[in-house]
Amino acid sequence: MKALLNEFKEFISRGNVIDMAVGVIIGGAFTAIVTSLTDNIINPLISVIAGGSATEISGLVVPGTNIDFGAFIGACINFLIVAAIVFAIVKAFNKAQEIGDKLAGTTAEEAVPAPVCPYCLEEVHEGATKCCHCGSELPKE
């Protein structure tokens, strides 16, 4: 059971999984904004323009439909709240992971940049004596 929990912890700790989860959550919240925009603002305007008789426009009411700016603004506010909460959760997760790494004594090693040919500025293999792109002799380090 402990091995399964450790494996799950490693899976969840990967950056790609966290990024994907954030994308799905933000995408779902943004979908509500788009739906509200089309259902509450664009579709009623189209029905008026396309021949819906707007004899009484008090409070932007079109016969059979309502142009509801309040619902659209509410959807935008809900999106901002969801985005702020997701941001706070990810920030807290990253901070907790950083603290855990410090306590465990493990630090992420920075990747050593690949060598670059001084003449054509293309990447070359480590230990190469000639550039595979321009054929020039590489200086010895």
C-alpha positions as MATLAB code, in Angstrom:
seq = 'MKALLNEFKEFISRGNVIDMAVGVIIGGAFTAIVTSLTDNIINPLISVIAGGSATEISGLVVPGTNIDFGAFIGACINFLIVAAIVFAIVKAFNKAQEIGDKLAGTTAEEAVPAPVCPYCLEEVHEGATKCCHCGSELPKE';
ca = [
       0.000    0.000    0.000;
       2.854    2.367    0.867;
       4.539    1.699   -2.476;
       1.301    2.517   -4.273;
       0.999    5.819   -2.393;
       4.619    6.716   -3.186;
       4.056    5.927   -6.860;
       0.906    8.073   -6.870;
       2.850   10.911   -5.192;
       5.515   10.743   -7.912;
       2.838   10.750  -10.620;
       1.040   13.776   -9.158;
       4.295   15.656   -8.520;
       5.184   15.773  -12.199;
       4.796   19.238  -13.635;
       2.920   18.027  -16.707;
       0.092   16.539  -14.654;
      -0.339   19.739  -12.648;
      -0.266   21.878  -15.812;
      -2.836   19.662  -17.492;
      -5.148   19.795  -14.474;
      -4.921   23.591  -14.353;
      -5.673   23.761  -18.080;
      -8.761   21.573  -17.739;
     -10.099   23.586  -14.778;
      -9.495   26.969  -16.426;
     -10.930   25.672  -19.708;
     -14.092   24.531  -17.959;
     -14.484   27.885  -16.248;
     -13.920   29.750  -19.529;
     -16.550   27.582  -21.212;
     -19.125   29.066  -18.836;
     -18.177   32.575  -20.003;
     -18.549   31.663  -23.673;
     -21.872   29.903  -23.057;
     -23.221   32.861  -21.097;
     -22.109   35.295  -23.797;
     -23.836   33.360  -26.557;
     -27.006   32.420  -24.629;
     -27.609   35.718  -22.849;
     -26.299   38.374  -25.237;
     -25.541   37.227  -28.798;
     -28.538   34.938  -29.468;
     -31.138   37.497  -28.316;
     -29.495   40.194  -30.445;
     -29.505   37.891  -33.464;
     -33.200   37.141  -32.984;
     -33.973   40.889  -32.931;
     -31.843   41.582  -36.015;
     -33.193   38.561  -37.906;
     -36.799   39.684  -37.620;
     -37.903   39.183  -34.057;
     -40.374   41.962  -33.317;
     -39.064   44.112  -30.505;
     -42.216   46.084  -29.705;
     -41.409   46.390  -26.015;
     -37.767   46.861  -25.120;
     -37.971   47.667  -21.453;
     -35.005   46.210  -19.621;
     -33.694   44.757  -22.898;
     -36.425   42.114  -23.051;
     -36.999   40.601  -26.474;
     -40.184   38.542  -26.862;
     -39.308   34.969  -25.952;
     -35.741   35.765  -24.895;
     -33.885   37.972  -22.438;
     -30.663   39.787  -22.967;
     -29.164   39.212  -19.556;
     -25.947   41.130  -19.027;
     -26.062   40.189  -15.336;
     -25.669   36.483  -16.100;
     -22.702   37.224  -18.358;
     -21.026   39.427  -15.750;
     -21.702   36.723  -13.143;
     -20.024   34.118  -15.364;
     -16.977   36.406  -15.754;
     -16.770   36.900  -11.981;
     -17.068   33.137  -11.408;
     -14.229   32.581  -13.880;
     -12.012   35.071  -12.060;
     -12.782   33.430   -8.712;
     -11.971   29.949  -10.058;
      -8.749   31.228  -11.666;
      -7.670   32.916   -8.402;
      -8.346   29.763   -6.387;
      -6.456   27.556   -8.857;
      -3.546   30.033   -8.800;
      -3.463   29.946   -4.987;
      -3.567   26.125   -4.934;
      -0.753   25.770   -7.484;
       1.340   28.399   -5.699;
       0.847   26.593   -2.361;
       1.672   23.239   -3.981;
       4.893   24.621   -5.493;
       5.899   26.204   -2.170;
       5.227   22.950   -0.287;
       7.259   21.020   -2.849;
      10.111   23.529   -2.522;
      10.078   23.221    1.278;
       9.994   19.424    1.003;
      12.988   19.470   -1.330;
      14.927   21.689    1.091;
      14.140   19.383    4.025;
      15.103   16.310    2.026;
      18.298   17.998    0.869;
      17.548   17.482   -2.785;
      17.898   20.362   -5.176;
      17.161   20.419   -8.867;
      20.394   20.332  -10.787;
      20.625   22.957  -13.468;
      21.198   21.574  -16.919;
      24.610   22.317  -18.369;
      24.136   24.164  -21.668;
      25.243   22.261  -24.749;
      28.439   23.500  -26.389;
      27.989   25.929  -29.278;
      30.160   26.392  -32.346;
      31.787   29.849  -32.130;
      31.554   30.300  -35.916;
      28.020   29.256  -36.889;
      26.508   29.370  -33.372;
      24.871   25.931  -33.769;
      24.822   23.284  -31.024;
      27.525   20.633  -31.267;
      28.022   17.378  -29.420;
      30.083   17.343  -26.239;
      33.714   16.498  -27.054;
      33.396   17.149  -30.793;
      36.484   18.465  -32.574;
      34.695   19.683  -35.724;
      31.321   21.379  -36.110;
      28.880   19.090  -37.912;
      27.054   22.133  -39.338;
      29.839   24.313  -40.802;
      32.822   21.909  -40.690;
      35.106   24.301  -38.826;
      37.663   23.161  -36.263;
      36.411   23.737  -32.723;
      38.812   25.298  -30.242;
      40.029   22.985  -27.517;
      38.717   23.806  -24.068;
];
